[in-house]
Amino acid sequence: MYIHLDHITKSYGALSVLDQVSLTLKQDICYCLMSPSGSGKTTLLRILMGLEQPDSGLITAECHEGSTPFHSLRISAVFQENRLCESFSPMENVAMVLGNCQKDIDLKKELLKLLPEECLTRPVSTLSGGMKRRVAILRAMLAPSDILLLDEPFTGLDEGTKQEVIRYILDRRAGRFLLVTTHQEEDALLLNGQIIRL
């Protein structure tokens, strides 16, 4: 399957953020968006998620059988902010996105791949920033989706934890589209990603 972005343009008043961006994304490649802050990486992800509308341009999807509506594809995301329910535990934060898929996942076993057992039932508000980040990543990875959009997902993670998280992302990707924003070329190397500069 392919996703085509054709001449995507977005401005906020006089500020042009995206100017005629055209990309073709292939399902089995990890793409890493790398460019300076303010160059439109997050805006592009928000457009893909339907949280912003482009001023012009189209996003379409194509599979072997022909075109398919892009809006029919399911998207899960890690935002720059964790966007967790602070009074809920990590287990509850992840369970709330699983829906009917929860019966197919050993949730505790999955969370233990990135989190210590003692924190699984504590309110997220009591966790460190790095632990909260891992909960946000687990939630996105375990949610049923066709596309994974990860906006600077490794913020606040030390080097060892980041490598552990990257291994988890690659192991749990399951053929989904993967688009990651980062400022670090080493992250793209660890993800075996193809760099895109806006």
Beta strands, then each sheet from edge to edge (+ up, - down):
strand 1: 2-12
strand 2: 15-26
strand 3: 30-33
strand 4: 56-63
strand 5: 66-68
strand 6: 75-78
strand 7: 147-151
strand 8: 177-181
strand 9: 194-196
sheet 1: 2+ 1- 4+ 5-
sheet 2: 6+ 7+ 8+ 3+ 9+
end
